[in-house]
Structures are given as structure tokens and as C-alpha cells.
Amino acid sequence: MWKAVVVLVVVIVGAVAVWVGAGRAPGPSIDIDGPAVIGQTGEIAVSVTAPGAALKRFDVVLAQGGATVPVFTLTGENASELTVAGDRVSISRPSGKKVMPELKSGAAEIRVTAVRPVLFGLRESAASATRSIDVRLVPPQIAVVSSFHYVNHGGSEAVVYRVTPPDAQSGVRVGNYEYPGFPAAGAGIANADPALHVAFFALLWDQDANTPIRVYARDAIGNESSGSFDYRVFPKQFRSSRIALEDSFLARVVPPILQNSPELQVDDPSNLLSSFLKINRDLRRMNNETIGKLATQTMPEILWRGPFKQLLNTAVEAGFADQRTYVYKGQEVDKQVHLGFDLASTAGAPVKAANRGRVLHAGWLGIYGNCVILDHGMGLMSLYAHLSSIGVQVGDVVDLDAELGRSGSTGLAGGDHLHFTMLLAGNAITPIDWWSAQWIQDRVMRKLNDAGTATSSATR
């Protein structure tokens, strides 16, 4: 009997030891990730490590003053929202004033509690962690310092402004389009205050003349401010034209475009009219999206030197923003807008750079055929299309009058010519302004000179 009593005592002592030991087991390991600052927007990210990623409770709150805002509480319904990798469980949640209206500027604290099961779920082991976080709701400050802004409809302008803090994202918003600004040092202003910025912006051909134009500044956590400035818009009339589509033209241009544009899917390549319409609509849109992506690679400094140069000894066959109606066998089949100048001279004429720039694209580009795109810095680009050959490579830095290739009739070209246009933040603008030395002096250089001692590369 005494042996049985001893065994029972040992079992009881062992069970108590196991029970007590389980109660002392370490709780889950907690990591609070994400930025130390939130504003209008932000994100709170938390990771918890526990054996088997098993959790009985998982609570995240944001505390400020005497109030707490729930961020995440684990339930059976939202458990699938957790990201599980081995023993690690992670969750991220949007935060900031937009989703937590109670927040105010000042200090706050992220508080996390996690509980894991121990001893087959008979006991629990808890852990908690906190992290300080700063709530900032004061937007960046922005103020225009340049004056006399005159915008030709379909054209562009420049504005000089100060933004604080200097690293805030800023620029000019024209309707729904944004044109980023760049530090003024990139425009050649000597010893420029880091807060001083320059932005080129445009009122596009299809925007109403009354479209609002404002400067804006926003930080990485969603705080934003905007401001008005003086400007005047000069309306422009754009031409309309009708283009008759001939079967011979369709047979010449459609097959090579389809062959060189695998990204475009057509139902029946032998149906030339249907394929042409797909090219003229869908491929045109896709090409413009590609141009928009290239625009994000612009250099933060001015690369051009003085006025841009129209290709010499060329006749203008089509102008900027011509409203085109396409007619096939007497029926209107499509409408598009020609966003450039068609410049023609002799077949295979040398195509030269309109100004100094860096080659962003040199190759086939859908409706443009063989095409070269130059970046001139601060969002400004020039495009040379329908080339028969290309003589430069991506990354080359070329000077004014450097030969880019030879004119041709590739892409949607009715004959040998150069399709030339200017682009700002990927949007087509009229080149006429940039061809004018007087316009550049009045619209750009005057503002840079007024803003400081300008030693701008654009003047050299």
C-alpha cells in the first residue's frame, strides 16, 4: 500500500510541476513593424511567433490620451486574414485619420496582446508589447514665388514655388492630371534653397479652358495641401480632317504592325479593317500607357539647351490635335486625335534630335512604328516616329542635331515622314511653344532668373 501511496504522490507532484511549469511558459514573441509616424494614412503591422502559429487571443489597439481605437481582434471569422509562415503570424491594417477619425496630432501608442495555448490548451501563456508612434496631421506648406503664368490651350508652362518640408511630393495639378515638381537646383539655380522647386505643367488639348490649376504638396502619410496662383489661359482652335482608308493602305500597314505588336490580340488578322480599328483604338491606348511609364524615368534636372529645333526643310502635313475622322467606303468608322506634327521632306531623310536629351526608347512602338523617345529632364520628352531606321540606343545622351535615325513609313504612316511631338509627364503637348526662343525666355528663363541667380544649363 505504501508503494502505491508513493507512486500517487509522485504523480501528483509531477502533475503539479507540469501545471506550474506550463503556467510559466513564455508567451508569444511580438514584433510591431511599420513606420513610426502616421497621418491621414498609414499602416500598422504586427507579427507574432508562437509554436505552430497557435493563438487563442490576438488584440491590437491604438491608444492616444485616455482613448483606445481597436485595430484588430482575432475572431473565428477573421482568422483567414492572418498571414501564416511557419510559427509566425502577421497582420497589417490601415491606420491614420482617414480610417480613425478620433486621432489627433501628437503621441500615441500601439498596444498588442497575444495569448497562446499551453499544455494541450488547458492553460494559456500571454505576452504584450507596446510601441510609441507619432500622429502628424499638419500638411506640408507650399507657396508660389513665380508670376505671370500664361498657358496656351494644348501647351505648357512653368511655375517656381517653395515647399516645406523640401522632400514632400509636390507639383501642379491640372484637373485630374498631376505634374511633379523638381528641386530648383536641377534647373541650374545656383545655391538654391532646398525648398525651392520648379514644375512644368500643361493644359491638355481635351481639357476645358476653365479646368482648375493648383499647386499641391503631400507627405508620405497622406497629409496634403494645395494653393492657387495667378495664370491665364489662351484658348486655341484645333483642326478637323477626314481620312479616307484605302484597302491598299490597310494591306500595307496592318500586317507589319500585328507582327511587331504581339501584345495586341485580334480575332481575325485577315480582316484588315477590323484589325486596323483594333490598332487605332486599343494599340494606340496601350502605346500611350507605355509612354506614360517611360515618363516616370525622367531625370530631375534640365538636359535641354535653349529652344528646340524643328526638323529643317520639312513641310507640315498635319498639325497638333487635329481631330481625325476615318472613312472607309463612304462610312465613318473611327475618330482619333493626331497628337503631333507630321513633318515631311525627302524619303529616308536624317532625323535629328530637337534638343539635348537622353534616349528612353529606341525601337518598335505600335502605331508609331520605329520610334525614338528622348528625355529632356523634369518630365519633358520628345518623340520621333515612323522611322525607317534607328541609329541610337537606350541610355545614349545626344546633343542637338544628333542623328537619331532616318524618316520612313513604319507604323500607321501613310507615307515617308517624321511624326514629331513633345510630351510632358507622358501627355502630348504642342511643340510650337518649345520651338520658340522667345517663349522659352519669357515662360521659363524669366522665372528661373527671378527666383535666384540662374546659371541654368538651359541657357548654355
C-alpha positions as CSV (number, residue, x, y, z in Angstrom):
1,M,0.0,0.0,0.0
2,W,2.8,2.4,0.9
3,K,4.3,1.9,-2.5
4,A,1.0,2.9,-4.1
5,V,0.9,6.0,-2.0
6,V,4.4,6.9,-3.0
7,V,3.5,6.5,-6.7
8,L,0.4,8.6,-6.3
9,V,2.3,11.3,-4.5
10,V,5.0,11.3,-7.3
11,V,2.3,11.5,-9.9
12,I,0.6,14.4,-8.1
13,V,3.8,16.2,-7.6
14,G,4.7,15.7,-11.2
15,A,1.3,16.9,-12.4
16,V,1.6,20.0,-10.2
17,A,5.1,20.6,-11.5
18,V,3.9,20.3,-15.1
19,W,0.9,22.5,-14.4
20,V,3.0,25.2,-12.7
21,G,5.7,24.9,-15.4
22,A,3.1,25.3,-18.1
23,G,1.9,28.5,-16.4
24,R,5.4,29.8,-16.6
25,A,5.9,29.0,-20.3
26,P,7.0,32.1,-22.3
27,G,4.3,33.8,-24.2
28,P,4.3,34.5,-27.9
29,S,7.1,36.7,-29.3
30,I,5.7,40.0,-30.6
31,D,7.1,42.4,-33.3
32,I,5.4,45.7,-34.1
33,D,6.5,46.8,-37.5
34,G,5.7,49.7,-39.8
35,P,6.6,53.4,-39.8
36,A,7.0,55.4,-36.6
37,V,4.7,58.1,-37.9
38,I,1.2,58.1,-39.3
39,G,-1.0,60.9,-40.6
40,Q,-4.1,60.9,-42.8
41,T,-2.9,57.5,-43.9
42,G,-0.5,54.9,-42.5
43,E,-0.3,51.2,-41.7
44,I,0.1,49.2,-38.5
45,A,1.8,45.8,-39.0
46,V,2.3,43.3,-36.2
47,S,3.9,39.8,-36.2
48,V,3.5,37.2,-33.5
49,T,5.6,34.0,-33.2
50,A,4.2,31.0,-31.3
51,P,4.6,27.2,-31.7
52,G,2.5,26.0,-34.5
53,A,1.3,29.6,-35.0
54,A,-1.4,28.7,-32.5
55,L,-3.1,31.7,-30.8
56,K,-6.1,31.9,-28.5
57,R,-6.2,35.7,-28.4
58,F,-4.6,38.4,-30.6
59,D,-5.5,42.0,-29.9
60,V,-4.1,45.2,-31.4
61,V,-5.2,48.7,-30.3
62,L,-4.0,52.2,-30.9
63,A,-4.1,54.3,-27.7
64,Q,-4.0,58.1,-27.5
65,G,-4.7,60.0,-24.4
66,G,-7.4,58.1,-22.5
67,A,-9.0,56.6,-25.6
68,T,-8.2,53.4,-27.5
69,V,-9.0,52.6,-31.1
70,P,-9.4,48.9,-32.0
71,V,-7.1,47.9,-34.8
72,F,-7.5,44.1,-34.9
73,T,-9.1,41.4,-32.6
74,L,-8.8,37.8,-33.6
75,T,-12.1,36.0,-34.2
76,G,-13.2,32.9,-36.0
77,E,-14.5,35.0,-38.8
78,N,-11.3,37.0,-39.5
79,A,-8.6,34.3,-38.8
80,S,-8.2,33.8,-42.5
81,E,-7.0,37.4,-42.9
82,L,-3.8,36.4,-41.0
83,T,-0.6,35.6,-42.9
84,V,0.9,32.4,-41.6
85,A,4.5,31.4,-42.3
86,G,5.7,28.5,-40.1
87,D,5.3,29.6,-36.5
88,R,4.9,33.3,-37.5
89,V,1.5,35.0,-37.8
90,S,1.3,38.5,-39.3
91,I,-1.4,41.1,-39.8
92,S,-1.4,44.6,-41.3
93,R,-4.1,47.2,-41.0
94,P,-4.6,50.7,-42.5
95,S,-4.4,53.4,-39.9
96,G,-4.5,57.2,-39.9
97,K,-7.1,59.9,-39.7
98,K,-9.0,58.7,-42.7
99,V,-9.9,55.4,-41.0
100,M,-9.6,56.6,-37.4
101,P,-11.3,60.0,-37.2
102,E,-10.7,60.1,-33.4
103,L,-6.9,60.6,-33.9
104,K,-5.3,63.9,-33.1
105,S,-1.8,65.3,-33.7
106,G,0.6,64.1,-31.0
107,A,2.0,61.0,-29.4
108,A,0.2,57.7,-29.5
109,E,0.9,54.0,-28.6
110,I,0.4,50.7,-30.3
111,R,-0.5,48.0,-27.8
112,V,-0.5,44.4,-28.6
113,T,-1.6,41.4,-26.5
114,A,-1.2,37.8,-27.7
115,V,-2.1,34.6,-25.9
116,R,-1.1,31.0,-26.9
117,P,-2.4,27.7,-25.6
118,V,-0.2,25.6,-23.4
119,L,-0.5,22.1,-22.0
120,F,-2.9,20.9,-24.7
121,G,-5.0,24.0,-24.3
122,L,-5.5,23.5,-20.6
123,R,-3.5,26.6,-19.8
124,E,-2.5,29.8,-21.5
125,S,0.6,31.9,-21.8
126,A,0.3,35.6,-22.6
127,A,2.6,38.4,-23.8
128,S,2.2,42.0,-24.5
129,A,4.2,44.7,-26.3
130,T,3.9,48.5,-26.9
131,R,5.4,50.9,-29.3
132,S,5.3,54.6,-29.4
133,I,4.0,56.2,-32.6
134,D,3.7,59.8,-33.7
135,V,0.5,61.2,-35.3
136,R,1.2,64.1,-37.6
137,L,-1.8,65.8,-39.2
138,V,-0.2,69.1,-40.3
139,P,0.2,69.1,-44.1
140,P,3.3,70.4,-46.0
141,Q,3.3,74.1,-46.8
142,I,3.5,75.3,-50.4
143,A,3.7,78.8,-51.9
144,V,4.3,80.0,-55.5
145,V,7.0,82.5,-56.0
146,S,6.9,83.0,-59.7
147,S,4.4,85.2,-61.5
148,F,2.7,85.8,-64.9
149,H,1.8,82.3,-65.9
150,Y,0.3,82.2,-69.4
151,V,-0.9,78.8,-70.7
152,N,-1.7,78.1,-74.4
153,H,-4.5,75.5,-74.6
154,G,-2.7,72.3,-75.5
155,G,0.6,73.8,-74.3
156,S,2.7,74.0,-71.2
157,E,4.0,76.5,-68.6
158,A,6.5,76.6,-65.8
159,V,6.0,77.6,-62.1
160,V,8.5,78.1,-59.3
161,Y,7.4,77.5,-55.7
162,R,8.6,76.7,-52.2
163,V,7.6,73.6,-50.4
164,T,8.2,72.7,-46.7
165,P,9.4,70.1,-45.9
166,P,11.5,70.0,-49.1
167,D,11.1,66.3,-49.5
168,A,7.3,66.4,-49.7
169,Q,5.8,65.2,-53.0
170,S,4.7,68.3,-54.8
171,G,3.9,69.8,-58.2
172,V,1.0,71.2,-60.2
173,R,-2.5,69.6,-60.5
174,V,-4.4,70.4,-63.7
175,G,-7.8,68.8,-63.3
176,N,-7.1,65.1,-62.7
177,Y,-3.5,65.3,-64.0
178,E,-0.5,65.8,-61.8
179,Y,2.8,67.2,-62.9
180,P,5.6,66.6,-60.4
181,G,8.0,69.4,-59.3
182,F,11.7,69.0,-59.0
183,P,14.4,70.8,-56.8
184,A,15.3,74.1,-58.4
185,A,19.0,73.1,-58.3
186,G,18.2,70.8,-61.2
187,A,17.1,73.8,-63.3
188,G,20.6,75.4,-62.7
189,I,19.7,77.9,-60.0
190,A,22.9,78.4,-58.1
191,N,22.9,77.8,-54.3
192,A,19.1,77.2,-54.5
193,D,17.2,76.8,-51.2
194,P,16.3,73.1,-51.0
195,A,12.7,74.2,-50.5
196,L,12.7,75.9,-54.0
197,H,11.1,73.8,-56.7
198,V,10.3,74.0,-60.4
199,A,7.4,72.3,-62.2
200,F,6.3,72.2,-65.8
201,F,2.6,71.7,-66.3
202,A,0.2,71.6,-69.2
203,L,-3.5,72.3,-70.1
204,L,-4.1,69.4,-72.5
205,W,-5.9,69.8,-75.7
206,D,-9.0,68.0,-74.5
207,Q,-9.3,69.8,-71.1
208,D,-11.7,72.6,-70.7
209,A,-10.2,76.1,-70.6
210,N,-11.7,76.5,-67.2
211,T,-10.0,73.4,-65.7
212,P,-8.7,74.4,-62.2
213,I,-4.9,74.6,-61.9
214,R,-3.3,74.5,-58.4
215,V,0.0,73.7,-56.8
216,Y,-0.1,70.8,-54.3
217,A,2.1,69.2,-51.7
218,R,1.7,65.9,-49.8
219,D,3.8,63.9,-47.5
220,A,4.2,60.1,-47.3
221,I,1.5,59.8,-44.7
222,G,-1.3,61.4,-46.7
223,N,-1.3,65.0,-45.4
224,E,-1.9,67.3,-48.3
225,S,-2.2,71.0,-49.0
226,S,-2.9,73.0,-52.2
227,G,-2.8,76.5,-53.3
228,S,-3.9,78.8,-56.1
229,F,-1.7,81.0,-58.2
230,D,-2.2,83.6,-61.0
231,Y,-2.5,82.2,-64.5
232,R,-4.3,83.0,-67.8
233,V,-5.4,80.5,-70.4
234,F,-5.3,81.3,-74.1
235,P,-7.9,79.2,-76.0
236,K,-6.9,77.5,-79.3
237,Q,-8.8,76.1,-82.2
238,F,-7.8,72.7,-83.4
239,R,-8.4,71.5,-87.0
240,S,-10.7,68.7,-88.1
241,S,-10.0,66.4,-91.0
242,R,-11.3,63.4,-92.8
243,I,-9.0,60.5,-93.8
244,A,-10.2,58.0,-96.4
245,L,-9.0,54.5,-95.7
246,E,-8.0,52.6,-98.8
247,D,-7.6,48.8,-99.0
248,S,-4.0,49.2,-100.3
249,F,-3.1,51.3,-97.2
250,L,-4.7,48.7,-94.8
251,A,-2.8,45.9,-96.6
252,R,0.5,47.8,-96.2
253,V,0.3,48.9,-92.6
254,V,-1.8,46.3,-90.7
255,P,0.2,43.1,-91.1
256,P,3.6,44.5,-90.0
257,I,2.0,46.2,-87.0
258,L,0.3,43.0,-85.9
259,Q,3.6,41.1,-86.5
260,N,5.6,43.5,-84.3
261,S,2.9,44.0,-81.6
262,P,2.3,40.6,-80.0
263,E,0.7,42.4,-77.1
264,L,-2.4,43.2,-79.3
265,Q,-4.8,40.3,-79.8
266,V,-7.1,40.4,-82.8
267,D,-9.9,38.0,-83.7
268,D,-9.2,37.7,-87.4
269,P,-5.9,39.2,-88.7
270,S,-7.2,38.7,-92.3
271,N,-10.0,41.2,-91.6
272,L,-7.9,44.3,-92.3
273,L,-10.5,46.9,-91.4
274,S,-11.4,45.2,-88.1
275,S,-7.7,44.8,-87.3
276,F,-7.0,48.4,-88.2
277,L,-9.7,49.7,-85.8
278,K,-8.3,47.5,-83.1
279,I,-4.8,49.0,-83.8
280,N,-6.1,52.6,-84.0
281,R,-8.0,52.3,-80.7
282,D,-6.6,49.6,-78.4
283,L,-3.0,49.6,-79.5
284,R,-2.9,53.4,-79.5
285,R,-4.1,53.4,-75.9
286,M,-1.5,50.7,-75.0
287,N,1.3,52.6,-76.6
288,N,0.3,55.8,-74.7
289,E,0.4,53.8,-71.5
290,T,3.9,52.7,-72.3
291,I,4.9,56.3,-72.9
292,G,3.4,57.2,-69.5
293,K,5.5,54.6,-67.8
294,L,8.6,55.9,-69.6
295,A,7.9,59.3,-68.3
296,T,8.5,58.2,-64.7
297,Q,12.1,57.7,-65.7
298,T,12.7,61.4,-66.3
299,M,15.9,63.0,-64.9
300,P,15.4,65.5,-62.1
301,E,17.4,68.1,-63.9
302,I,17.1,70.1,-67.2
303,L,19.0,68.4,-70.0
304,W,17.9,70.7,-72.9
305,R,19.8,73.7,-74.1
306,G,17.9,76.7,-75.4
307,P,15.0,76.5,-77.9
308,F,14.0,73.2,-79.5
309,K,14.6,72.8,-83.2
310,Q,12.0,71.8,-85.9
311,L,13.5,69.4,-88.4
312,L,14.9,71.5,-91.2
313,N,13.5,71.7,-94.7
314,T,10.3,70.0,-93.8
315,A,6.7,70.6,-94.8
316,V,4.0,70.4,-92.2
317,E,1.5,67.7,-93.4
318,A,-0.6,67.5,-90.2
319,G,-0.7,69.6,-87.0
320,F,-1.1,69.1,-83.3
321,A,-4.5,67.9,-82.0
322,D,-6.1,67.5,-85.5
323,Q,-9.5,65.9,-85.0
324,R,-9.5,63.0,-87.5
325,T,-12.5,61.1,-88.8
326,Y,-11.6,57.9,-90.6
327,V,-13.8,56.9,-93.5
328,Y,-14.0,53.5,-95.2
329,K,-16.0,53.2,-98.4
330,G,-18.0,56.3,-97.6
331,Q,-18.8,55.2,-94.0
332,E,-17.3,56.8,-90.9
333,V,-15.6,54.1,-88.9
334,D,-13.5,55.8,-86.3
335,K,-12.4,59.1,-84.7
336,Q,-9.0,59.8,-83.2
337,V,-6.8,62.8,-82.5
338,H,-3.4,63.3,-84.1
339,L,-1.2,64.5,-81.2
340,G,1.9,65.7,-83.0
341,F,3.3,67.3,-86.2
342,D,3.8,65.3,-89.4
343,L,7.0,66.7,-91.0
344,A,8.0,65.6,-94.5
345,S,11.0,66.2,-96.7
346,T,12.7,63.6,-98.8
347,A,12.4,59.8,-98.3
348,G,14.9,58.5,-95.8
349,A,15.8,62.0,-94.5
350,P,18.1,62.2,-91.5
351,V,16.0,62.7,-88.3
352,K,17.9,64.9,-85.8
353,A,17.4,65.5,-82.1
354,A,15.4,68.6,-81.4
355,N,17.5,69.3,-78.4
356,R,19.9,67.6,-76.0
357,G,18.4,64.6,-74.2
358,R,18.8,61.0,-73.1
359,V,17.3,58.1,-75.1
360,L,14.5,56.5,-73.2
361,H,13.2,54.3,-76.1
362,A,14.7,53.2,-79.3
363,G,12.7,50.5,-81.1
364,W,9.2,49.5,-82.3
365,L,6.3,51.1,-80.6
366,G,3.0,50.0,-82.2
367,I,1.2,52.7,-84.1
368,Y,4.4,54.8,-84.1
369,G,6.5,52.1,-85.8
370,N,10.2,52.5,-85.3
371,C,10.3,55.2,-82.7
372,V,12.8,57.1,-80.6
373,I,11.9,59.0,-77.4
374,L,14.2,61.4,-75.7
375,D,14.0,62.6,-72.1
376,H,14.9,66.2,-71.7
377,G,14.6,66.2,-67.9
378,M,11.9,67.3,-65.4
379,G,9.2,65.5,-67.2
380,L,9.8,66.9,-70.7
381,M,10.2,64.4,-73.6
382,S,10.2,64.4,-77.4
383,L,9.0,61.6,-79.7
384,Y,10.2,60.7,-83.2
385,A,8.0,58.2,-85.0
386,H,7.7,56.2,-88.3
387,L,11.4,55.9,-88.7
388,S,12.9,53.6,-91.4
389,S,16.0,53.0,-89.2
390,I,17.2,53.9,-85.8
391,G,20.8,55.0,-85.0
392,V,20.8,55.3,-81.2
393,Q,20.4,53.1,-78.2
394,V,18.6,53.4,-74.9
395,G,20.7,55.3,-72.4
396,D,22.6,57.4,-75.0
397,V,22.9,61.1,-74.3
398,V,22.6,63.0,-77.5
399,D,23.1,66.7,-78.4
400,L,21.0,69.0,-80.5
401,D,21.1,67.9,-84.2
402,A,22.5,64.4,-83.4
403,E,21.1,61.9,-85.9
404,L,18.6,59.6,-84.3
405,G,17.7,57.7,-87.5
406,R,16.1,58.1,-90.8
407,S,12.5,59.1,-91.7
408,G,10.2,56.3,-93.0
409,S,6.6,55.0,-93.1
410,T,6.6,52.4,-90.4
411,G,3.6,52.1,-88.1
412,L,0.4,53.9,-89.0
413,A,2.1,56.2,-91.6
414,G,0.5,56.9,-95.0
415,G,3.9,57.8,-96.4
416,D,7.5,58.7,-95.6
417,H,7.6,61.4,-92.9
418,L,8.5,62.2,-89.3
419,H,5.8,62.3,-86.7
420,F,7.2,64.6,-84.0
421,T,5.6,65.6,-80.7
422,M,6.5,66.9,-77.3
423,L,5.4,65.2,-74.1
424,L,5.1,66.4,-70.5
425,A,4.7,63.7,-67.8
426,G,3.8,61.4,-70.7
427,N,1.0,63.7,-72.0
428,A,1.2,65.1,-75.6
429,I,1.7,68.9,-75.8
430,T,2.2,71.2,-78.7
431,P,5.8,71.6,-79.8
432,I,5.2,75.1,-81.0
433,D,5.9,76.7,-77.7
434,W,9.2,74.9,-77.3
435,W,10.3,75.8,-80.8
436,S,10.2,79.5,-79.8
437,A,13.2,81.1,-78.3
438,Q,11.0,84.0,-77.2
439,W,8.6,81.6,-75.4
440,I,11.4,79.9,-73.6
441,Q,12.8,83.2,-72.5
442,D,9.5,84.6,-71.3
443,R,7.9,81.5,-69.9
444,V,10.9,79.6,-68.4
445,M,14.1,81.6,-68.1
446,R,12.5,84.7,-66.7
447,K,11.0,82.7,-63.8
448,L,14.3,81.0,-63.1
449,N,16.2,84.3,-63.2
450,D,13.6,85.9,-60.9
451,A,13.9,83.0,-58.4
452,G,17.6,83.4,-58.0
453,T,21.0,83.7,-59.6
454,A,20.3,81.4,-62.6
455,T,23.2,79.6,-64.2
456,S,20.7,77.3,-65.8
457,S,22.0,74.6,-68.2
458,A,19.0,75.5,-70.3
459,T,20.8,78.8,-71.3
460,R,24.0,77.2,-72.3
